[in-house]
Structures are given as C-alpha cells and as structure tokens.
Amino acid sequence: MNEINFVSCVLNSRVRVGNDVGTIKFIGELKHHSGLWYGIEWDDPKRGKHNGCVDGIQYFSCDEPFAGSMIRPEKVRNFETVRDAIENRYILTPIEDDLNFNDFQMVIGAPLMEFVGVEKTWKMQSDLKTLSHVIIPDSTVNAPGDLTPLHNLRELVLSSSLIWNWQTVADILKQIPSLNVLDLSKNRIKKPTMEEITQLQSNFTFLKSLHLGHCKMKSWNDVLNVAELWPFIDNLSLHENGITQLRAPDLNIVFKNLQSLDLSNNKISDFNEIVTLGKIETLKCLNVAGNGITRIQLPDCRPDEQLNIFVSLVELILRDNPIEDKCFAFNELDKLPMLNNLSISRRGADFKDMFSDAASRISRLKTLNNILISDVDRRGAEYDLLKLYGSKMSQAKDELEKLNLLKECRALSVIIKKYGSPDELFTPAPKVSTVINIEIQTIPFTKAVKKRVPRKITVQVLQGMIFKLFGSKSSQQPRLSYIDQNNPDIRVELDKVTKSLDYYSIQDGDVILVEW
C-alpha cells in the first residue's frame, strides 16, 4: 500500500481506480468486515453497487441509487503533482507525431477554449521554461508541485484530474501568474467557504478563461458563489452541468468583465431564465445550445426600439433547441440592440426559407449559422416580407391594428422606410415590360452609355456585351455591380454570372458599374 494514498485520502478527496474516478465519502471500518475501507461515490454510477448502505448500515449517501461502493485503499492509483505529470508527458516521454490535436480537443470538450499554436508543444520538449500550452487529461494529479520554472505557460488543461478543492487551484495559479486559460472540465471541486474565497481570490487575478464543463455544478447559486473567486473572468464555460434555473448575478461581486458564457447542454428550457443574464453589459457571446428551449420570448418594447438588455451581445448560439416558431423567435431577437451572429438548428425546416426569415426579420443580423447575409439576400428577403405584410397594413382598420402588425413584424417599419409604402405593391400594375433601360458607367468614370436590354439577360451575356461595347486591353471579363436609383447608397455586386438582371430586381433607371 502506497503511503501517499493514506496521507492524501481525506473525505471529499478524489481517487482513480483503474480508469474510474470517484469521490471519497467514507473512511473507516465496516461492521463484519475487518480493516480500513474507502466509501466511494463514482462519477459513473454504473461503476457502483449501492448507495452507501452495506449490510443494512448507511455509511454514506450518493446522488444516484447505485453509484457507491467500498474499496480497499491499496486499489487507489498513486497520486502525482502537476509538475510530475508535465515532466512525465512533455520532458521524459516523447509524444507520438500522428496525434491529432483537433480530435483531442473535441474529446475533452472545450468549446470556449482557443489553443493557438498548441501543435508546437505537441512534440517532445526539453525545457519547462519553453512550454506555453500543456494538456494533461485523465490524470491522477491532485497537487501542484513546484511550478515556478513554467514562466511562459499560458494555457493548462487538467480535465478529469483528481483536483477536488479550490485551494489547490489557487496554489497552481499563484505559482504561474502567466496562466490565462485553465480547463478543469470533468472534475468535482468542493464548494469554497466565504473564508476561503477571501483568502484565495487574489490568486485568480490574471486568469481570463475558465472551463468548468461537466463538473456537476447543478445549482446556479453555487456557480455564483464560486464565481466570487474569479470576479474578473472574461470567458466562462459551464456546459453540461445539469443547470435548470438562473438568476441575475450581482455585477458588483461577480462577472465584472464577462464577455463569453457557455451554458450549452444544460437543462434551462425556459428562455425567461436566460433573460435574467441580460444586465451583464460586457457579455458579447452567449451559448445556450442543447437546453430544450421551445420558445424565444423577450420583454415587450415598441416596434421601433430595442431593449436595454444584452446591450453588447453580438453572438447568440441556439443550436439543438426544439424552437417551435422560428419566425416569432426571429422577431423577438430583433429586440436585441447588437445581435450580428446567430446559430440555430434547421430541425427539418427548409434552410432557404429559414435563412430568408432571419435575414428579413433581424435587422442587424450579419450571419446565420456562419453564412454571410449578402445585400442581395437581405434585399430579396425584405421584399418578400413587405409583400407578405403589405396587404395587411393596407387593410388595417385603425392605428392600433397597424401597431399590432408592427409588433408582429418589427422589421416592417425599417423596411417601409427603406423601400417606401407597401400600398403600391397591391394596386393594379401595368403589364411589365420585358426590357429595361439602364445606364452603364465605367469605374473610374470615363464612359457612360444608356442601353435598353432584356430583363432576362444574364450577367454573363451582359459582360460580353459590355466587353464589345467599351473594349479593354485586359482579357478578363469586367466585374459588374449596380446602384438602385431609389437607394443610391446601396451598391450590389452582380457576382452570380448565370443569374438574370431580373434576379437582382434591376429596374428602369438603375446604373450598372463596370470595373476591369
């Protein structure tokens, strides 16, 4: 039996037996069973046999009914320090060349962590001072050791280790003030006392990103409590913790600089819980993917105003939520003053329709699922929305009915200002001519020609006609764009050469610009 096991194994400490990890909930003798025993609550409840009750005597309790078992101390694997683990894996043991870091990062699950240049340390190192990124997953680490030589260490992954208290974490950070990113995913760390928070808080001053995914932090109150240790954190990941409810944090105490928060794969099905985070003025990215959210609804406000919550939120990730009415959701999200990037699952819906709905209904949106919304995309989507609601606006009986329509489609007031009243869309129109009159100008301006061309002429054919019309020493086809005469500030690239001018909604009087 290794002596270090007896010295280090106290109640609530963590142990590894084979490949299984658990928490010590009992140390002592059992009735009718001689010798010393450890009562373990396993992270994997399938590893256990009971809930801490042996021969009718309750020695400890477990969250899961069969997550506990009794083991002999000699079965516990030897512990190691962070220093020992680094030397063993980076100094003494060569790392295989064919290991793929991207695959490895996916296995440990670190959606908010950015490991830039880690591949440079994915080889055998010769000096602790040169290390900037260290990855030690699935270890028996439970203490820091001497870390003072690690002058340049910026990112440290200790996922699924045996660290079980914040004192150990503070000791690591105290020795490595250069450390900005720390991954403690798949650990079980005991809630700190107020006295411990006061004593340890100064050690977390320089930490910017902290990953606590899959740490069984089910209570948001416990999260806010431990967050007092690191009030100036920038990026925080809490994915897959079983959190069900939230409450507004006291920003005088926690989350003073929080810019990115990952709450993905928890159990926060009510979006009203998410809204309680709206007063975090520094928050730029919020990930609530995979929470079972079915409806997106924000507080009410005027159709021509935005809410005074999530005032800095640029990116919202809603993937893998069964949102039922996406048009309603997009209309609600238009209330957010800075939302540029949205990720949301299709869930069987036609992506083209969903893309068009988002582009038209969220006025400031720039990308949907990382796909850029072009000027052409937005213009077409806004025209479709104007046609959809134009007749309803024209037939509205009074101002109250119009106001309700504008609430139902907040973007409508912006679209009407941009393109004019929808009334003209629903008055009998003369037969549309199959030809249009356009003006063709070179850039820089040297020539201008007015031409009458078919509406159905493709951009490619128009390029050829312009090539012959103006001539050029270049053998390349000219690049074309156009300016809408009613909106001279909008310039649209004609980048789809197989599409017709009608596809781009080019009308009489519009100007085609030519660049060589």
C-alpha positions as MATLAB code, in Angstrom:
seq = 'MNEINFVSCVLNSRVRVGNDVGTIKFIGELKHHSGLWYGIEWDDPKRGKHNGCVDGIQYFSCDEPFAGSMIRPEKVRNFETVRDAIENRYILTPIEDDLNFNDFQMVIGAPLMEFVGVEKTWKMQSDLKTLSHVIIPDSTVNAPGDLTPLHNLRELVLSSSLIWNWQTVADILKQIPSLNVLDLSKNRIKKPTMEEITQLQSNFTFLKSLHLGHCKMKSWNDVLNVAELWPFIDNLSLHENGITQLRAPDLNIVFKNLQSLDLSNNKISDFNEIVTLGKIETLKCLNVAGNGITRIQLPDCRPDEQLNIFVSLVELILRDNPIEDKCFAFNELDKLPMLNNLSISRRGADFKDMFSDAASRISRLKTLNNILISDVDRRGAEYDLLKLYGSKMSQAKDELEKLNLLKECRALSVIIKKYGSPDELFTPAPKVSTVINIEIQTIPFTKAVKKRVPRKITVQVLQGMIFKLFGSKSSQQPRLSYIDQNNPDIRVELDKVTKSLDYYSIQDGDVILVEW';
ca = [
       0.000    0.000    0.000;
       1.486    3.364   -1.045;
       1.848    5.813    1.835;
       0.855    8.844   -0.209;
      -2.630    7.399   -0.607;
      -3.170    7.343    3.167;
      -1.764   10.841    3.613;
      -3.824   12.407    0.797;
      -7.082   10.496    1.045;
      -9.403   12.533    3.197;
     -13.153   12.961    2.938;
     -14.219   14.603   -0.341;
     -10.866   13.935   -1.982;
     -10.856   12.295   -5.401;
      -9.366    8.946   -6.378;
      -8.791    6.960   -9.539;
      -9.157    3.179   -9.556;
      -8.200    1.781  -12.923;
      -9.919    4.145  -15.357;
     -12.750    5.045  -12.969;
     -12.868    8.213  -10.882;
     -14.837    8.862   -7.714;
     -15.109   10.910   -4.542;
     -14.287    9.566   -1.090;
     -17.436    9.826    1.062;
     -16.361    7.489    3.888;
     -13.099    6.358    5.513;
     -13.150    3.734    8.257;
     -14.009    0.208    9.268;
     -17.142   -1.758    8.382;
     -19.112   -3.953   10.700;
     -18.347   -7.601    9.972;
     -15.522   -6.578    7.554;
     -12.041   -6.101    9.000;
      -9.516   -3.454    8.019;
      -9.751    0.016    6.502;
     -12.229    0.807    3.744;
     -12.900    3.770    1.469;
     -16.521    4.529    0.577;
     -16.556    5.878   -2.994;
     -19.257    7.701   -4.938;
     -18.310    7.069   -8.584;
     -18.664    9.672  -11.326;
     -20.051    6.876  -13.476;
     -22.980    5.491  -11.444;
     -22.791    2.217  -13.378;
     -19.471    1.507  -11.635;
     -21.117    1.298   -8.203;
     -23.124   -1.338   -6.342;
     -25.155    0.518   -3.703;
     -25.950    3.983   -2.279;
     -23.538    3.752    0.653;
     -25.552    1.205    2.610;
     -23.730   -2.050    3.479;
     -25.358   -4.863    5.449;
     -28.194   -2.541    6.457;
     -25.886    0.204    7.769;
     -25.799    3.588    5.971;
     -22.160    4.701    5.856;
     -22.611    7.481    3.261;
     -25.124    8.579    0.631;
     -24.995    9.066   -3.164;
     -26.890   11.208   -5.637;
     -27.584    8.085   -7.719;
     -29.039    4.942   -6.073;
     -26.232    2.593   -7.181;
     -23.262    4.953   -7.554;
     -21.413    3.850   -4.415;
     -19.091    1.041   -3.421;
     -16.486    0.148   -0.802;
     -12.866   -0.452   -1.827;
      -9.585   -1.250   -0.138;
      -7.051    1.650   -0.028;
      -4.421   -0.329   -1.934;
      -6.588   -0.247   -5.056;
      -6.260    3.527   -5.353;
      -3.759    4.612   -8.002;
      -0.797    6.699   -6.861;
      -1.232   10.455   -6.999;
       1.009   12.846   -8.902;
       1.626   16.583   -8.934;
       1.134   18.862  -11.918;
       4.914   19.153  -12.099;
       5.329   15.355  -12.161;
       2.693   14.978  -14.868;
       4.274   17.656  -17.064;
       7.740   16.151  -16.761;
       6.455   12.655  -17.467;
       4.442   13.654  -20.528;
       6.448   16.506  -22.035;
      10.037   16.021  -20.911;
      10.638   12.312  -20.333;
       8.149   10.732  -22.747;
       8.140   11.529  -26.480;
       4.703   12.357  -27.893;
       3.588   10.496  -30.992;
       3.763   12.606  -34.157;
       0.480   11.394  -35.542;
      -1.677   12.581  -32.624;
      -4.338   14.993  -33.903;
      -4.891   17.903  -31.517;
      -8.231   18.898  -33.017;
      -9.605   15.402  -32.377;
      -8.222   15.507  -28.867;
      -9.771   18.885  -28.114;
     -13.147   17.520  -29.240;
     -12.793   14.576  -26.847;
     -12.135   16.786  -23.816;
     -14.904   19.154  -24.944;
     -13.676   22.751  -24.712;
     -15.945   24.920  -26.900;
     -14.788   28.243  -25.460;
     -11.094   27.476  -25.277;
      -8.755   28.579  -28.027;
      -5.491   26.683  -28.105;
      -3.477   28.749  -30.561;
      -0.158   27.196  -31.508;
      -0.600   24.112  -29.334;
       0.761   21.963  -32.126;
       4.165   23.495  -31.428;
       4.141   21.905  -27.976;
       2.666   18.643  -29.239;
       6.252   17.395  -29.586;
       8.819   16.350  -27.001;
      10.086   19.376  -25.039;
      13.454   19.816  -23.395;
      12.837   22.735  -21.044;
       9.884   23.601  -18.813;
      10.518   27.281  -19.482;
       9.593   26.889  -23.152;
       6.126   25.439  -22.511;
       3.210   27.755  -23.277;
       0.403   25.168  -23.593;
       0.075   21.978  -21.560;
      -2.563   19.262  -21.871;
      -2.839   16.675  -19.071;
      -6.198   14.869  -19.279;
      -7.335   11.819  -17.293;
      -4.514   12.102  -14.775;
      -4.005   11.328  -11.087;
      -2.978   14.940  -10.412;
      -4.179   16.265   -7.050;
      -1.471   18.781   -6.091;
       0.598   21.446   -7.894;
       4.201   20.599   -7.009;
       6.919   23.124   -7.873;
       5.666   25.059  -10.929;
       7.924   28.117  -10.706;
      10.003   27.132  -13.807;
       6.895   27.437  -16.025;
       7.435   31.127  -16.771;
       5.682   31.102  -20.141;
       2.746   28.794  -19.510;
      -0.455   30.444  -20.720;
      -2.920   27.542  -21.133;
      -3.295   24.457  -18.967;
      -5.734   21.563  -19.438;
      -6.346   19.467  -16.315;
      -9.597   17.834  -17.382;
     -10.683   14.757  -15.442;
      -7.921   15.078  -12.848;
      -8.209   14.426   -9.097;
      -8.213   18.085   -8.044;
     -11.046   18.478   -5.554;
     -10.677   21.884   -3.851;
     -10.104   25.481   -4.888;
      -7.080   25.789   -2.605;
      -5.172   23.500   -4.994;
      -6.309   25.559   -7.997;
      -5.218   28.764   -6.267;
      -1.804   27.239   -5.480;
      -1.328   26.429   -9.172;
      -2.248   29.954  -10.268;
      -0.132   31.557   -7.584;
       2.958   29.848   -8.970;
       2.109   30.596  -12.635;
       0.963   34.232  -12.918;
       1.273   33.986  -16.719;
      -1.561   31.408  -16.856;
      -4.590   32.876  -18.672;
      -6.601   29.792  -19.667;
      -7.433   26.888  -17.358;
      -9.533   23.831  -18.218;
     -10.899   21.962  -15.184;
     -13.659   20.109  -17.013;
     -14.844   16.735  -15.689;
     -13.629   17.465  -12.174;
     -15.646   17.607   -8.941;
     -14.444   20.597   -6.935;
     -15.786   21.248   -3.463;
     -17.714   24.492   -2.925;
     -15.442   27.073   -1.214;
     -16.323   28.740    2.065;
     -16.537   32.532    2.319;
     -13.287   32.483    4.297;
     -11.570   30.531    1.503;
     -12.910   32.943   -1.124;
     -11.455   35.894    0.794;
      -8.091   34.165    1.214;
      -7.732   32.806   -2.332;
      -9.319   35.463   -4.573;
      -6.090   37.379   -5.249;
      -4.554   34.297   -6.898;
      -7.140   34.400   -9.720;
      -6.390   37.981  -10.800;
      -4.755   37.123  -14.141;
      -6.982   34.211  -15.142;
      -9.065   35.091  -18.230;
     -10.706   31.847  -19.397;
     -12.028   29.080  -17.173;
     -13.618   25.843  -18.352;
     -15.846   24.024  -15.833;
     -17.827   21.818  -18.184;
     -19.311   18.562  -16.875;
     -18.391   19.402  -13.275;
     -21.819   18.564  -11.802;
     -22.429   22.192  -10.800;
     -26.211   21.879  -10.927;
     -27.016   24.860   -8.703;
     -26.663   28.331  -10.249;
     -26.364   29.717   -6.712;
     -23.284   27.528   -6.239;
     -21.888   28.857   -9.525;
     -22.370   32.451   -8.367;
     -20.799   31.563   -5.049;
     -17.613   30.123   -6.543;
     -17.546   32.922   -9.166;
     -16.613   35.291   -6.338;
     -13.160   33.691   -6.546;
     -12.683   34.995  -10.103;
     -14.830   38.173  -10.472;
     -12.815   39.492  -13.447;
     -13.000   36.388  -15.657;
     -13.516   37.063  -19.405;
     -14.641   33.643  -20.685;
     -16.515   31.006  -18.705;
     -17.691   27.580  -19.867;
     -20.307   25.729  -17.795;
     -21.600   23.314  -20.415;
     -23.250   20.026  -19.430;
     -23.683   20.647  -15.710;
     -27.402   19.968  -15.315;
     -28.249   23.608  -14.504;
     -32.022   24.187  -14.678;
     -32.543   27.713  -13.350;
     -30.682   31.019  -13.381;
     -30.930   34.304  -11.548;
     -29.469   37.729  -12.149;
     -25.902   37.954  -10.824;
     -24.762   40.802   -8.606;
     -22.379   42.516  -11.021;
     -20.702   44.365   -8.183;
     -19.425   40.982   -6.978;
     -19.131   38.634   -9.990;
     -18.844   38.689  -13.810;
     -17.454   42.220  -13.928;
     -15.657   41.595  -17.237;
     -17.519   38.537  -18.552;
     -17.556   38.530  -22.371;
     -18.295   34.911  -23.292;
     -20.535   32.460  -21.413;
     -21.157   28.849  -22.430;
     -24.269   27.262  -20.880;
     -24.749   24.664  -23.602;
     -26.232   21.216  -22.927;
     -27.698   22.106  -19.552;
     -31.435   21.892  -18.748;
     -32.516   25.537  -18.975;
     -35.676   25.012  -21.022;
     -37.360   28.327  -20.101;
     -35.866   31.253  -22.047;
     -37.024   33.603  -19.292;
     -34.180   32.148  -17.241;
     -31.724   33.225  -19.939;
     -33.187   36.754  -19.877;
     -32.046   37.145  -16.260;
     -28.479   37.415  -17.610;
     -29.404   40.438  -19.727;
     -27.873   43.004  -17.387;
     -24.340   41.671  -17.941;
     -23.330   44.655  -20.078;
     -19.960   43.193  -21.095;
     -21.392   39.930  -22.465;
     -20.663   39.521  -26.196;
     -21.182   35.788  -26.820;
     -23.795   33.522  -25.213;
     -24.054   29.797  -25.960;
     -27.299   28.139  -24.806;
     -27.304   25.284  -27.326;
     -28.949   21.986  -26.410;
     -31.083   23.175  -23.489;
     -34.536   22.086  -24.671;
     -35.758   25.646  -25.327;
     -39.004   25.629  -27.341;
     -39.920   29.323  -27.375;
     -37.872   32.516  -27.569;
     -39.606   35.478  -25.968;
     -38.139   38.720  -24.674;
     -39.727   41.575  -22.704;
     -42.055   43.885  -24.621;
     -40.933   47.150  -26.208;
     -42.004   49.474  -29.010;
     -41.535   48.139  -32.568;
     -39.072   50.927  -33.365;
     -37.000   50.437  -30.189;
     -34.565   47.853  -28.818;
     -34.347   46.520  -25.290;
     -31.870   47.779  -22.742;
     -30.627   44.251  -22.026;
     -27.824   42.215  -23.608;
     -26.557   45.586  -24.820;
     -23.212   44.157  -26.037;
     -24.385   40.721  -27.166;
     -23.073   40.155  -30.702;
     -23.338   36.358  -30.962;
     -26.085   34.012  -29.762;
     -25.847   30.225  -30.185;
     -29.211   28.420  -30.062;
     -28.330   25.196  -31.873;
     -30.016   21.908  -30.886;
     -33.029   23.536  -29.233;
     -36.525   22.458  -30.422;
     -37.693   26.020  -31.133;
     -41.226   25.719  -32.486;
     -41.938   29.093  -34.127;
     -38.757   30.432  -35.671;
     -40.417   33.476  -37.272;
     -41.686   34.515  -33.844;
     -38.215   33.853  -32.391;
     -36.509   35.980  -35.057;
     -38.969   38.807  -34.440;
     -38.186   38.678  -30.708;
     -34.420   38.578  -31.294;
     -34.710   41.775  -33.324;
     -35.181   43.480  -29.948;
     -31.517   42.889  -29.098;
     -29.529   46.015  -29.992;
     -26.245   44.413  -31.162;
     -27.086   40.900  -32.389;
     -24.989   40.209  -35.519;
     -24.386   36.446  -35.485;
     -26.962   33.739  -34.800;
     -26.649   29.948  -34.834;
     -29.840   27.889  -34.849;
     -30.749   24.351  -35.946;
     -32.881   23.691  -39.029;
     -34.810   20.800  -37.451;
     -36.234   19.643  -40.780;
     -37.236   23.096  -41.986;
     -36.179   24.330  -45.389;
     -32.947   26.221  -44.694;
     -33.521   28.647  -47.551;
     -36.823   29.802  -46.006;
     -35.317   29.994  -42.533;
     -32.354   31.975  -43.864;
     -34.705   34.410  -45.615;
     -36.859   34.832  -42.495;
     -33.845   35.584  -40.311;
     -32.317   37.974  -42.851;
     -35.533   39.996  -43.110;
     -36.742   39.927  -39.503;
     -33.490   40.581  -37.577;
     -32.413   43.993  -38.814;
     -28.776   43.922  -37.675;
     -28.059   40.242  -38.388;
     -24.908   39.641  -40.453;
     -24.505   35.855  -40.360;
     -26.812   32.890  -39.796;
     -25.076   29.604  -38.942;
     -21.807   31.243  -40.036;
     -23.232   32.042  -43.511;
     -22.883   35.688  -44.510;
     -26.112   37.524  -45.338;
     -25.319   39.493  -48.512;
     -27.026   42.699  -49.632;
     -28.813   40.693  -52.325;
     -30.006   38.113  -49.801;
     -31.325   40.770  -47.477;
     -32.991   42.819  -50.174;
     -34.852   39.829  -51.605;
     -35.927   38.687  -48.140;
     -37.126   42.161  -47.210;
     -39.144   42.476  -50.422;
     -40.805   39.133  -49.653;
     -41.653   40.276  -46.134;
     -43.002   43.570  -47.459;
     -45.284   41.684  -49.845;
     -46.420   39.383  -47.025;
     -47.391   42.189  -44.645;
     -48.119   44.969  -47.121;
     -51.707   43.912  -47.798;
     -52.369   43.510  -44.081;
     -51.062   47.038  -43.438;
     -53.187   48.423  -46.279;
     -56.303   46.762  -44.912;
     -55.701   47.705  -41.258;
     -58.775   49.443  -39.828;
     -57.028   51.774  -37.409;
     -53.662   52.762  -35.921;
     -53.954   50.172  -33.152;
     -54.232   47.366  -35.710;
     -51.230   48.768  -37.582;
     -49.272   48.940  -34.327;
     -50.069   45.289  -33.595;
     -48.857   44.330  -37.075;
     -45.625   46.225  -36.494;
     -45.167   44.359  -33.210;
     -45.776   41.083  -35.011;
     -43.170   42.046  -37.603;
     -40.795   44.552  -36.014;
     -38.600   44.816  -39.117;
     -41.529   46.085  -41.187;
     -41.163   49.707  -40.099;
     -37.472   49.672  -41.099;
     -38.277   48.017  -44.450;
     -41.022   50.560  -45.244;
     -38.586   53.404  -44.543;
     -36.074   51.761  -46.862;
     -38.339   50.859  -49.796;
     -41.424   53.020  -49.361;
     -45.079   52.269  -48.595;
     -46.323   48.791  -49.476;
     -49.557   50.235  -50.958;
     -48.073   50.369  -54.429;
     -47.469   46.626  -54.335;
     -51.177   45.963  -54.260;
     -52.513   48.428  -56.847;
     -53.142   47.161  -60.358;
     -49.900   47.494  -62.254;
     -49.427   47.858  -65.985;
     -48.034   44.919  -67.878;
     -44.360   44.598  -67.011;
     -42.093   45.253  -69.949;
     -39.686   42.523  -70.927;
     -36.948   45.129  -71.407;
     -35.462   47.783  -69.128;
     -33.449   50.953  -69.626;
     -30.150   51.028  -67.774;
     -27.109   53.271  -67.742;
     -23.675   51.636  -67.948;
     -20.744   53.530  -66.388;
     -17.082   52.656  -66.109;
     -15.078   52.952  -62.875;
     -13.133   55.188  -62.809;
     -15.598   57.218  -64.842;
     -14.530   57.537  -68.488;
     -17.611   56.421  -70.368;
     -21.339   56.234  -69.831;
     -23.827   54.602  -72.183;
     -27.580   54.172  -71.912;
     -28.862   50.840  -73.175;
     -32.169   49.036  -73.483;
     -31.681   45.373  -72.553;
     -33.914   42.337  -71.851;
     -34.851   41.750  -68.222;
     -33.860   38.118  -68.620;
     -30.351   38.835  -69.918;
     -27.787   37.066  -67.762;
     -24.873   38.799  -66.107;
     -22.511   36.702  -68.205;
     -24.114   37.828  -71.501;
     -24.134   41.434  -70.254;
     -20.407   41.144  -69.503;
     -19.768   40.046  -73.072;
     -21.875   42.877  -74.476;
     -20.005   45.436  -72.320;
     -16.653   43.936  -73.348;
     -17.521   44.564  -77.007;
     -19.128   47.939  -76.270;
     -16.244   49.506  -74.370;
     -13.295   47.345  -75.369;
     -10.441   46.598  -72.997;
      -6.774   45.699  -73.134;
      -7.490   43.119  -70.440;
      -8.586   39.641  -71.484;
     -10.636   39.258  -68.318;
     -14.362   39.829  -68.194;
     -15.413   43.035  -66.400;
     -16.725   42.954  -62.806;
     -20.226   44.352  -62.567;
     -22.311   45.903  -59.802;
     -25.350   48.108  -59.741;
     -26.809   51.065  -57.861;
     -30.523   51.264  -57.155;
     -31.738   54.680  -58.239;
     -34.061   54.823  -55.221;
     -31.307   53.830  -52.801;
     -28.063   55.324  -54.182;
     -26.127   54.378  -51.029;
     -26.639   50.669  -51.717;
     -24.246   49.025  -54.154;
     -24.845   45.367  -55.029;
     -22.291   43.070  -56.673;
     -23.558   41.073  -59.669;
     -21.483   38.087  -58.610;
     -23.705   35.274  -59.917;
     -22.952   35.340  -63.634;
     -25.601   32.788  -64.558;
     -28.402   34.840  -62.985;
     -30.519   37.364  -64.885;
     -30.939   41.072  -64.189;
     -34.460   40.209  -63.112;
     -32.971   38.019  -60.361;
     -31.255   41.103  -58.952;
     -34.503   43.160  -59.241;
     -32.803   45.694  -61.523;
     -35.332   48.286  -62.710;
     -35.546   51.119  -65.264;
     -33.051   53.848  -64.413;
     -30.659   51.708  -62.365;
     -26.930   52.179  -63.032;
     -24.584   49.318  -63.934;
     -20.983   49.943  -62.805;
     -18.092   48.348  -64.733;
     -14.623   47.602  -63.344;
     -11.794   45.887  -65.229;
];
